[in-house]
Amino acid sequence: MIDTGATHSFITQGALSTLYHSAIPPCDRTAQLGDGQTMLKIVGEVQLLLQFDQVFTRLNVLVVKTMNTDFILGSDWCTSNAARIDYEKNQVSIRSYNGRIFIPYHKCIDSLTLDVKSINVIHIPPRESYTVQAKVEISSADTVFFSPIDATQSNKSILMSPSLLHINNYTTYLEIYNPHNYTCTLPMNTLLGHVTHTPYHVHSCLLFDTPSRSSSLSYQHPIINTIEIEPASSTTSKTIDKLLAHIQTVQDQQQLRFILQQHKKFFDLSNVTQANTHIQHTINTGDSLPISSRPYPRTVEQRRELQDEIQKMLQTNQIRPSNSPWSSPVIIHKKKDGGIRFLVDYRKLNSVTKKDSFPQPTTEELLHRLGGHCFYTKLDLKSGYFQLPIHETDKEKTAFITQDGLWEFNVLPLGIMNGPPTFQRTMHNLLGHGRWDYVMVYLDDILIFSRSFNEHKKHLNEILSILAKANFQVNPDKCSIAVQEIDFLSHTINEQFIKPNGNKITAILDLPAPTTLKEANEFLGKINWYRKFIPDFARIAAPLHKVTNKTKRHRHEFKWGPDQQHSFDEFKRILTTYPLFLEYPDLSTPFILTTDASDIGIGGILRQDTPNGTKINYFKSRVLDDTERKYDTIEKEALTIFWCISELRSYIDILPQIITVKHCKGAHNTAADYISRHFPPSTSINVNPSTINVTHDDWPIGDSSWSEEEPRPQREQFMQSSILNNTCIRNAVINTEINAVTARAQAKLQAQPSSSTANTSSTSTTSQSTCSSSPTTNQLHDFSLSRIRSEQAHGATIQQIIQQIRNNRRYESFILQAGILYKLVGRDNTTLKLVYAPSKLIPELMAAYHDHSLSGHFGIGRTWSTLRDTYYWPRMKDTIISYIKSCSKCSQFNVDRHKPPGFLQPIQPPNDVFQILGMDWWGPTTTSRSGNRYVLVVTDRLSGYVFAKASPTNTAQDTARILMEEIILVHGSPDIIITDQGTHFKNELLQAISNLVGCQHIFSTPYHPQTNGQTERWNATFVTQIAKYCNTDQNNWDTFLPSIVYAYNHAL
């Protein structure tokens, strides 16, 4: 607004918050309005840059909290720009360097009408709704009303609906529907409609998207509905912006913002509301007489806190004064932040209330429905219970009493019986019918899930419309809109898998060892929530059940012993080392259920063998009761099958099943009898011990001989060993822990980037001092505990030591466990238990830890440091030295880097990892099959950790893209980046990124690569390592790059 009578220019804080501006210095001034009485509080002064056409003007603006308009241009601006107002032509002219420019103005903003035109040529596919970008003659607007032109719709055979638009940088987005069976084309600058100031009543309609719509050229008006629109508050707008901040695509963000702004009341928490539903909570107490209780004693301070809470609820109409014959006392719980939680003790009322048995969905049922969906929206209803009304005749039964009075609830209170069923019934009636495939409700948590973004927009708009119509409100801080990974019911979910919520895992890890029965039950309850992720859960938890399954009479006998502590530590170890996730089923592949039984418990593993590898779908186990432990082995196996299939029906009923059981005489017949009587004919039984070798030998459910120190097989070993043909998993990234004796070398041999297929088994025929001649062939070796036990049985030296141990001869440096001989070695005040490697396995171990692509053909030091913490054999280092010195590939490509000693100038190391990074391009080299010729290398100065990414080119854009996407957005911003002075580093783009993320970019001295020597040294290292694996054409070098980087970093 231009106000020539104002001495200064003014802007409101709300309008200023939408603009980029400098910091506002504090100011203690006031301004007087023209009436001579009203005063405005000035909170500061800021300089703004105004744009009129192509002319920019600067002015100082006073900032006020609120006015009747957002922005006033006063006489100070008019004077400095020599403004002239032409009332006849309705235009303002201001001075510019090219003469005067003329700006049209409108006396009333409500009458302002602007054209909306297409920016580019638009091709709309048949029978599809298409989002197009359009231009408007206004720079920005929060909400304007769009009216389509009938002539354009009729001439172009398209449909557009009246809608609310958001304008930014002279552009907006709107939906156009093509109802015909052919593609519709709109030329550039097609006039689509007009935008005006948003009225308080807006006509709206839905775009036609049904396939039955007529394809004639005649245009038919859609059915028009009238809705009321209120301007969004600045707080609500900020809330919507925060919810959409993660959306990267501008068009997607605009479309979602349009949907949310249509339902802005849904996110406005300035006024507490009650839902308008057909269901009101009732309290059926039958013919019971009213129950009255006295208030609990309170201190003066507690009475004051209670009264404050009651006043808040009175102001929001959640309660009202009461004359009820019913009364229940109030309970106060202190919150962590010092506040109080207001609860009513309804136990006496609940004891005479008839129960409502409306079904509650289970967590497993809900999580099972989410597989294969890409976009998720979670809505958390604000104080969900307090939004539901209670039946008028039953309000008196909710009455609560304090020392200061009697009140009753107008809404559903917490702690009252049948509250959850009422809430679930309400949400089911609103959202449940016909929407099973894209929305689920668990009390006040609503999850919308879709397979595509366009589908998700429709689902989101539909659900928000229903909830907004029912007058529900959400808690925006707990909502997530259109994300691709969501936390729901203490689990983290995405398209492919489900895993435990990281915060919940941290809470379990922070628990100290229990000292009371209550603490033990608390730990067991929390860990039990994630039992489906933990193999062999029942056996590990058996000692805990032993001391917690106490009757009330024997609870005082609780005792936390060594067995319980071992189980406690074992669970914490699994939570920090196992890859805890389950994959959603592939509906094109049968399930394989592997079962096993022991004297302690029974269990099964549900998996699928897919072309992309093995999918673990579920771990299931439980402890046997006293009666079941008396079953013989055959009955236990049959019970295991019957129980596992019964528990996993929601999975396996949809596909054929193959049941793999531990082999024992008669188990096949007994299990088959169970299957034939209780399960569908698509179920088949496979009694084949070779396919469950890991479950039988290396992963026992009830083998009590396992100790904490003994290495246990990892999840990867089971997944790989379960493959029926023992084929390799290509391009796998295997997590190999040092204490996983049976998985480490096996994982190295099974992650091959080459196209060759690994043999089912291989035994090296080379001597201990001769390297394999075919290092690029990643063979599959068997390093399982059963193989080690078998090979040790044929070793004369090992058998001699074992025999002497069995003859009670004392050997302090050796130990025999589960038939396997271990060497005890003291290192760093810790005793390590190393597997005594039989002589037949030594060549295979050398091939695994040196020749394999995940080992990288590295030198003596790294190979020795990797093997020495896992295996032992006499003269081990001499064997390694001899083997590597005889390696033809190492001899061919390694170079001597020893230089004569001189004056050293050490570089001061950084204080933390990722503080200083060195970056350099390597190349060009032979073009790979993927078209790559260069490698961008980034090295951490402190840890030496390396990132390397292959690229077809090494331009400044490539550098910026890889640095942002692979480094900064994944690991955070470093303090310093060191590079050479190449044009791909020394450019404005990289400088802008450095300024944006706040890191210092340092250039090395010209012709002095030693400045960035750590990165340069890696370049020389990986060139020789890759050369050892490349084919003769050297066009597959980028295939081995990730393996070389992995081997290098793993050996740090």
Helices and strands as residue ranges (DSSP letters): E 10-12, H 13-16, E 26-32, E 39-52, E 55-64, E 71-72, H 75-80, E 84-86, E 91-96, E 99-104, G 109-111, E 113-118, E 122-124, E 128-136, E 140-148, H 150-156, E 163-168, E 171-178, E 184-186, E 191-197, E 201-204, E 225-228, H 234-243, H 250-262, G 264-267, H 300-315, E 319-321, E 328-334, E 340-344, H 347-351, H 363-368, E 375-380, G 384-387, G 392-398, E 400-402, E 405-409, H 419-427, I 428-432, E 439-442, E 445-450, H 453-469, G 476-478, E 480-483, E 486-488, E 491-493, E 497-500, H 502-509, H 517-528, G 531-533, H 537-548, G 552-557, H 562-577, E 582-583, E 591-597, E 601-610, E 613-623, G 628-630, H 633-647, H 649-652, E 657-661, H 667-678, E 683-686, G 689-692, H 693-693, I 694-698, H 715-721, H 741-750, H 785-792, H 796-806, E 814-817, E 820-827, E 830-836, G 839-841, H 842-846, I 847-851, H 860-867, E 871-872, H 876-885, H 888-893, E 916-922, E 934-940, E 946-951, H 956-962, I 963-968, H 969-971, E 976-979, H 988-997, E 1000-1003, G 1009-1012, H 1013-1027, H 1037-1050
